Amino acid sequence: MVSDATLSATIVKIIGLVSVLLLAGVLARRGMRVNYTRKINHFAIFFIPVFVDQQLASETFTNVVHLGVSAIATLGFLVIFVEPIRRRVPLFQLMFEGFDRPEDRPNTLLWLWTQYAAGFAIMVPMIWRFSDMGYESLVTIPILINAVGDGLAEPVGIRYGKRKYTVKALFTNQTFTRSIEGSSAVFITGVLVMLLYAGEFTSMQFLVGLALVPIAMTLTEAYSPHAWDTPFLMLVGYGTLMTVLQF
């Protein structure tokens, strides 16, 4: 049975996320680059659920059943952005414009839906496995690096990126530009997150993790298909941590 705390948390999360989606849409219509408004949504999707769970003492995303339900709900929620629906509901269209980058059209929703589906398909069993091994506290490492590092990579690249490289996207032959400066945000975030979790490792594990995790996540973000970073970051992040725990 769903607890009162969990039900309350779910309602607050929905209100919070919808509010941010609407804000991002308004900002996009007023001239802010969608590359920036999209990242506002990116941070909100990761951090609002965590913040709400902590404040209301409900089940967190480290609970596999809870995460699985959240995954299904998230994928179902994206249905409101299908063109025939959003064209009939102005608020849905407004929210969509907050993450509909011009360079992603007409694949915006396809990439978003498949990225979330693949990301959850990796996260759920990995979180279960780490919890089963007694390392539940470590499951947030790849999530934080993805949320913060990948969230900052695009804005940093747009503002400061001078050394460019290109990647392709799935389901198309289009190429997209990224930058070394943007990717460095992932590396720095990886180092900081590993330092934050230093007490969860043995000395040897921490040294190996500090040497492997940030660079592995950075290279993964750099060469992942456009708009499909999350599944690869989750796969490499958890895989690298598994390797570190062998020491």
N, C-alpha and C positions, 0 to 999 in steps of 0.2 A: 504494500500500500504506500502511496506517495505521502510523505510527511508534510505537515503544514509549512515547515521551513522551506522545503524543496519547492512546494507549489508557489509560495510567496516569492522565492528567488526566481522562479521561471517567469512569473508575471513581470517582475522588475526588470529582468534581462530583456524581455521582449520590448517593453516600453523604452528602455535605454537604447537598445540597438536600433529600433525604428526611429527614435528621435535623432540619433546620429546620422542615419541614412538620409533622413529628411534634411538635416542641416547640410550635409555634404552636397545634396542635390541643389539646395538653394545657393550655396557658395559657387557651385559649378555654373549655374545659370547667371550668376552675377560676375562671371569672368575669371574665377580662379581656375587654374589648370586642373583638368581631371586627374592628371598624374599625382597631384597633391590631394585632392578630395578623396580619391580612391584609397590613399594611404590613411586618411582619417578613419575611413571604414575599416581598414585592415587592423589598425590598433584597437579600435572599439570591439571588433569581433573576438580578439584574443583577450583583452583585458577587462571588459565589462563583466563577462561571466565569472572570471576569477575574483574580481573585487566584490561582486554581489554575493558569491558563495561564502567568501570570508566574512563579510559583514553580517549575513543572515544565518551563518553557521549551518548551511545546507550541505548536501552532498556536492563534492567537487568533481572536476573533470577527471580526476585520478580514479574515480569509481567507474569501472568499465561499463556496467549496465547503464548508469546515468549518461556516460559519454555516448554509448550506442544510441540511446533514445535521442540525445541532442543532435547526433549526426543525421538521423532520419528526419528529425524536425527541421534541421537547417536545409537539407536538400529539398524537402517538401516546400519550405518557405520560398525557395527560389522560383517556384512555379509562377508566382505572382508577377515575375518579370518577363514572362513569355510575351512576345509582342502583341498578340490579340487581346491579352488581358490588360497589360499596362496601358495600351492605347485607349482603353475604355475607363481606366481609373487614373485620373491625373496625379494622385499622390504616389501611385506605384511608378508612374513615368518619371516623376520628380526624383524619387529614390534611385531609379535606374541611371539617371543622368549623372549621378554622383560618382559612378564607377565605370561608366561607358567610355573608355578611352577611344578617341578617333582611330588610333592605329590598330585597335583590336576588332573593329567592326569588319564583317558582320558576325564575328566569332566570340564576342564578349561573353555571352551567357553560356555558350558551349564550353569555353575554356574554364569559366568560373565553376560551373556545375561539375565537370569532370575532375577539376583539380581538387575540389572539396571531397568528392566521392573517393578519389584515390588516396587523398590525405588521411581521411578517416579510416579507410580500409587498412592503412599501415599503422596508424596511431593506436587503434583499439586493441589489436593483438599484441603490439609492442608494450603498451601500458599494462596489459594483463600479465605478460611475461616478466616484466621488471618487478611488478608487485609480487608475483609468485616467487621470484628469486630473493625477495626482501629488499629490493632497491627502489621502492616506490618513490622515494624522495628525489630520485634522479630523472624521473620521466619528464620533468618540466624543462630540462636543459635544452633539448632540441626545439621545444616549443618556444622558449624565450628567445633563442637565437633567431628563429624564424620570425617571430613577432616583431622584435626590435631591430635585428640586423637587416632582414629583408625589407622591413617597413621603412628603414632609413635609406636603403641602398638607392632607390629610384630618386627621391628628392635630392640626396647628396650628389648623385650622378648628374642630374639636370642642372643643379646650381654650380657644381665645381668640376664636373667631369671633363677632362681634356684628353685623356688617353682612352680611345674608344676600341671596342671590339664588337663583333656581331654574333647573334645566336638565331636559330630558327625557332619556329613554333610548331606545335603538333597540328596535324590535319591541314597543313598548308606549306607552301615553299617560301613564304615570306621570311625575310630576315629583319631583325630588330637590333638596335644599337644599345650596348651597355658600356660602362666605363670602369676602369681600374679604381678610380676614386670611390665610385658607388660600392663596388665589391669590397673595398677596404672597410666599409661600415660593418659588414658581416664579420670580418676578421676581428675587428676591435670588440664588437659585441661578444663574439665567441670567447675571447680572452677574459673579458670582464665577467661573463657568466660562469666560466670555469673557476675563476678566483672566488666568486660568490659561493660556489658549492665546494670549495676546497676541503672543508671539514667532513664531507661525505665520503671521501676517498682515503685510501692509505697513501703514504708519501709517494710510493712508486706509481700507483695508479694516477695520482694527481699530476705528476711530472709527465707521464706518458699521455694523459688526457690533454694537458695543456699544449703538448707538442702536436697532437693529432687532431683534436676536435675542431679548433678554430680554422685551421687550414683546410680540413676536409669539408667543412660547411661552406667556407668561402669559395672553394673550387666548384662545389656542387651548385651554389647559387649562380656562379659565373657562367656555367655551361649547361644549366638546366634549360629546357625549352621555354620560350617566352610565355608568361602567364601560367606556368606550370611548375613553379619553384617548390611549392609546399610538399608534394609527395616525395620528391627526390631529397629534399632537406630532411624530412622525417625518416626516410629509409636510411640515408647515409648517417644521420645523427645518431639514431638508435643503434645502427650497426657498428659504428665507431665506438660508442660507449660499451657495447658488448665486448669488443676487443679489449678495451681499456680494463674492464673488470676481470680479465683473465690474468692480469699481473698481480 
